Each structure stands twice: as structure tokens, then as C-alpha cells.
């Protein structure tokens, strides 16, 4: 891993902002720009990502969602 990566990791650890904070906001902006998206949001885990994706797609309680059999317990 290049030294700049270690430096960035140390900066995040010293800031104590593992979720949110200036470093995360900068990463989200750069990631969105790289992929040509208007926004990007870093989430804590896959369950939060799944929940947000379902909300964005207007999935309602009782809707059928089909997932593979070898998926995580969260889905």
C-alpha cells in the first residue's frame, strides 16, 4: 500500500470520524465524480445499503423480492 494511503487512513483514525466527517465527504464526492454520479453515500454496512436501495425503489411491505439462496442473512 502506498504511503499516501497509510497517511489517509491515519488521518481518518485520528479524526475519529469513521462515519461522516470531512474525509468521508471528500471520498463520497470523488467517488461520485469518478463514476459520473450526482451523489454518493458511504454506509455502515450491507444491511443499511440494502435498506436504502429498497427505499429508493419504493419497495413496500408485502412486495415480493427474489434473492439467490446463497445470500446474506440481512437480505
BELFEN-V100884 format. One record per residue. N is the residue number from 1. SS is DSSP state (@ for helix, = for strand, . for the rest). OMEGA is omega in radians with two decimals (none if undefined). D_LAST is the distance of its C-alpha to the last C-alpha in Angstrom with 2 decimals. Layout:
<<N & SS & OMEGA & D_LAST> <N & SS & OMEGA & D_LAST>>
//
This chain:
<<1 & . & 3.13 & 33.12> <2 & . & -3.13 & 35.74> <3 & @ & -3.13 & 37.42> <4 & @ & 3.10 & 36.15> <5 & @ & 3.08 & 32.54> <6 & @ & 3.13 & 33.65> <7 & @ & 3.12 & 35.49> <8 & @ & 3.12 & 32.52> <9 & @ & 3.12 & 30.36> <10 & @ & 3.14 & 33.27> <11 & @ & 3.11 & 33.68> <12 & @ & -3.13 & 30.10> <13 & @ & 3.13 & 30.49> <14 & @ & 3.13 & 33.86> <15 & @ & -3.10 & 32.69> <16 & . & 3.05 & 30.05> <17 & . & 3.13 & 27.79> <18 & . & 3.06 & 24.61> <19 & . & -3.06 & 22.70> <20 & . & -3.13 & 24.97> <21 & @ & -3.05 & 28.62> <22 & @ & -3.11 & 30.92> <23 & @ & 3.13 & 29.58> <24 & @ & 3.11 & 25.99> <25 & @ & 3.11 & 27.44> <26 & @ & 3.11 & 29.62> <27 & @ & -3.13 & 26.82> <28 & @ & -3.14 & 24.76> <29 & @ & 3.14 & 27.96> <30 & @ & 3.13 & 28.89> <31 & @ & 3.12 & 25.48> <32 & @ & 3.14 & 25.56> <33 & @ & -3.13 & 29.17> <34 & @ & -3.11 & 28.55> <35 & @ & 3.12 & 26.04> <36 & . & 3.13 & 28.11> <37 & . & 3.10 & 25.60> <38 & . & -3.12 & 26.89> <39 & . & 3.00 & 24.34> <40 & . & 3.10 & 21.84> <41 & . & 3.03 & 19.92> <42 & . & -3.13 & 18.92> <43 & . & -3.06 & 16.00> <44 & . & -3.04 & 15.62> <45 & . & -3.12 & 12.28> <46 & @ & 3.11 & 9.11> <47 & @ & 3.09 & 7.42> <48 & @ & 3.12 & 10.57> <49 & @ & 3.13 & 10.53> <50 & @ & 3.14 & 7.37> <51 & @ & -3.13 & 9.07> <52 & @ & 3.13 & 12.32> <53 & @ & 3.13 & 11.62> <54 & @ & 3.10 & 10.68> <55 & @ & 3.14 & 13.80> <56 & @ & -3.14 & 15.89> <57 & . & 3.12 & 15.29> <58 & . & 3.07 & 16.35> <59 & . & -3.10 & 13.52> <60 & . & 3.04 & 14.81> <61 & . & -3.12 & 13.85> <62 & . & 3.07 & 14.45> <63 & . & 3.12 & 13.67> <64 & . & 3.08 & 12.28> <65 & . & -3.10 & 9.32> <66 & . & 3.13 & 9.62> <67 & . & 3.09 & 7.54> <68 & . & -3.12 & 9.53> <69 & . & -3.12 & 10.11> <70 & . & -3.13 & 10.21> <71 & . & -3.13 & 6.80> <72 & . & -3.12 & 5.84> <73 & . & -3.11 & 5.51> <74 & . & -3.12 & 3.80> <75 & . & none & 0.00>>
//
